[in-house]
Amino acid sequence: DVQLQASGGGLVQPGGSLRLSCAASGFTFSDYAMNWIRQAPGKGVEWVSRINFDGTRTNYADSVKGRFTISRDNAKNTLYLQMDSLKPEDTAVYYCDGPMRGQGTQVTVSS
């Protein structure tokens, strides 16, 4: 079965950092571009970032550019999202998305 399990979320103060991970299984991870997406309470899904299959190309939404960094380790079948300078508006459930959308992890930015 294809599985994508995000982890690493939590409660953090504005200006803080978190590192999200997404463990992939059930498919050839290195064949797929991967995305992080998020959904804030009462809002639609927002695309956050994309990385190509070998990690050489990345793209970011304007809302996170310069603060978030996407990366991947194909040997470990894991996708990452380093989030720095977090803002309250970053509060959302974060999902990794590839051949399917995985289970999310809650990120709450609040003082």
Backbone hydrogen bonds in HBPLUS format (Angstrom, degrees):
<---DONOR---> <-ACCEPTOR-->    atom                        ^
c    i                          cat <-CA-CA->   ^        H-A-AA   ^      H-
h    n   atom  resd res      DA  || num        DHA   H-A  angle D-A-AA Bond
n    s   type  num  typ     dist DA aas  dist angle  dist       angle   num
A0003-GLN N   A0025-SER O   2.88 MM  22  5.20 163.0  1.91 147.7 146.5     1
A0025-SER N   A0003-GLN O   2.97 MM  22  5.20 146.5  2.09 150.9 151.9     2
A0103-GLN N   A0004-LEU O   3.04 MM  99  6.48 142.3  2.18 171.1 165.0     3
A0005-GLN N   A0023-ALA O   3.03 MM  18  5.24 162.7  2.06 142.7 147.8     4
A0023-ALA N   A0005-GLN O   2.97 MM  18  5.24 155.2  2.04 143.0 138.1     5
A0006-ALA N   A0103-GLN O   3.30 MM  97  6.05 157.3  2.36 143.4 149.7     6
A0007-SER N   A0021-SER O   2.82 MM  14  5.32 146.2  1.93 152.5 155.7     7
A0021-SER N   A0007-SER O   2.94 MM  14  5.32 162.6  1.97 143.8 148.2     8
A0010-GLY N   A0106-GLN O   2.92 MM  96  6.14 111.5  2.40 138.0 156.5     9
A0108-THR N   A0010-GLY O   2.90 MM  98  6.07 171.1  1.91 156.7 155.7    10
A0012-VAL N   A0108-THR O   2.88 MM  96  6.29 158.6  1.92 165.4 172.4    11
A0110-SER N   A0012-VAL O   2.94 MM  98  6.29 146.3  2.05 149.8 158.8    12
A0016-GLY N   A0013-GLN O   2.93 MM   3  5.49 153.2  2.00 143.8 145.8    13
A0015-GLY N   A0086-LEU O   2.72 MM  71  4.86 166.9  1.73 143.1 147.8    14
A0086-LEU N   A0016-GLY O   3.09 MM  70  5.48 173.8  2.09 151.7 152.6    15
A0018-LEU N   A0083-MET O   2.93 MM  65  5.24 150.2  2.02 144.2 153.7    16
A0083-MET N   A0018-LEU O   2.77 MM  65  5.24 168.6  1.79 178.1 177.4    17
A0020-LEU N   A0081-LEU O   2.85 MM  61  4.97 164.8  1.88 145.5 143.5    18
A0081-LEU N   A0020-LEU O   2.93 MM  61  4.97 145.2  2.05 137.3 137.5    19
A0022-CYS N   A0079-LEU O   2.75 MM  57  4.94 132.7  1.97 150.6 152.7    20
A0079-LEU N   A0022-CYS O   2.94 MM  57  4.94 159.1  1.98 138.4 144.7    21
A0024-ALA N   A0077-ASN O   2.93 MM  53  5.44 169.1  1.94 172.8 169.9    22
A0029-PHE N   A0027-PHE O   3.03 MM   2  5.74 113.0  2.49 112.9  96.2    23
A0031-ASP N   A0028-THR O   2.98 MM   3  5.68 164.4  2.00 123.6 128.6    24
A0032-TYR N   A0029-PHE O   3.15 MM   3  5.78 169.7  2.16 122.5 125.7    25
A0034-MET N   A0051-ILE O   2.94 MM  17  5.48 155.3  2.01 155.9 163.1    26
A0051-ILE N   A0034-MET O   2.87 MM  17  5.48 153.7  1.94 158.8 165.5    27
A0035-ASN N   A0097-ASP O   2.86 MM  62  5.00 152.8  1.93 148.8 156.6    28
A0097-ASP N   A0035-ASN O   2.82 MM  62  5.00 153.2  1.89 147.2 147.9    29
A0036-TRP N   A0049-SER O   2.90 MM  13  5.26 154.8  1.96 143.2 148.2    30
A0048-VAL N   A0036-TRP O   2.89 MM  12  5.42 156.7  1.94 150.1 149.1    31
A0049-SER N   A0036-TRP O   3.21 MM  13  5.26 159.0  2.25 138.9 141.2    32
A0037-ILE N   A0095-TYR O   2.90 MM  58  5.31 162.5  1.93 154.5 159.9    33
A0095-TYR N   A0037-ILE O   2.84 MM  58  5.31 169.7  1.85 152.5 155.2    34
A0038-ARG N   A0046-GLU O   2.84 MM   8  5.28 155.4  1.90 148.4 156.8    35
A0046-GLU N   A0038-ARG O   2.74 MM   8  5.28 167.8  1.75 164.6 168.8    36
A0039-GLN N   A0093-VAL O   2.93 MM  54  5.34 146.3  2.05 141.5 152.4    37
A0093-VAL N   A0039-GLN O   3.01 MM  54  5.34 165.7  2.03 135.3 135.3    38
A0043-LYS N   A0040-ALA O   3.02 MM   3  5.34 160.7  2.06 137.4 134.4    39
A0061-ALA N   A0048-VAL O   2.89 MM  13  5.21 151.9  1.97 152.1 147.3    40
A0050-ARG N   A0059-ASN O   3.00 MM   9  5.15 153.9  2.07 136.8 140.9    41
A0059-ASN N   A0050-ARG O   2.93 MM   9  5.15 148.7  2.03 146.5 149.1    42
A0052-ASN N   A0057-ARG O   2.97 MM   5  5.47 156.0  2.03 154.5 159.4    43
A0055-GLY N   A0052-ASN O   3.18 MM   3  5.31 159.6  2.22 108.4 114.7    44
A0064-VAL N   A0061-ALA O   3.05 MM   3  5.66 159.5  2.10 117.6 123.4    45
A0065-LYS N   A0061-ALA O   3.06 MM   4  6.07 129.0  2.33 151.5 166.1    46
A0067-ARG N   A0064-VAL O   2.95 MM   3  5.47 160.3  1.99 139.1 142.0    47
A0068-PHE N   A0064-VAL O   3.11 MM   4  5.68 151.3  2.19 163.1 162.4    48
A0084-ASP N   A0067-ARG O   3.00 MM  17  5.18 158.9  2.05 139.2 145.3    49
A0069-THR N   A0082-GLN O   2.80 MM  13  5.00 150.0  1.89 143.5 152.2    50
A0082-GLN N   A0069-THR O   2.83 MM  13  5.00 164.6  1.85 155.1 152.3    51
A0071-SER N   A0080-TYR O   3.27 MM   9  5.17 159.4  2.31 125.7 127.1    52
A0080-TYR N   A0071-SER O   2.84 MM   9  5.17 163.8  1.87 152.8 148.3    53
A0073-ASP N   A0078-THR O   2.88 MM   5  5.40 164.0  1.91 161.7 165.5    54
A0076-LYS N   A0073-ASP O   3.05 MM   3  5.42 139.0  2.23 105.6 116.7    55
A0078-THR N   A0073-ASP O   3.22 MM   5  5.40 169.1  2.23 140.2 143.2    56
A0090-ASP N   A0087-LYS O   2.87 MM   3  5.40 163.7  1.89 119.8 124.8    57
A0091-THR N   A0088-PRO O   3.07 MM   3  5.65 166.0  2.09 117.8 121.5    58
A0092-ALA N   A0107-VAL O   2.98 MM  15  5.51 146.7  2.09 146.5 157.1    59
A0107-VAL N   A0092-ALA O   2.87 MM  15  5.51 164.1  1.90 160.3 165.7    60
A0094-TYR N   A0105-THR O   2.87 MM  11  5.30 173.2  1.88 148.0 146.4    61
A0105-THR N   A0094-TYR O   2.88 MM  11  5.30 144.6  2.00 140.4 151.5    62
A0102-GLY N   A0096-CYS O   3.02 MM   6  5.75 174.9  2.02 168.8 169.7    63
A0098-GLY N   A0100-MET O   2.94 MM   2  5.05 169.1  1.95 136.6 138.4    64
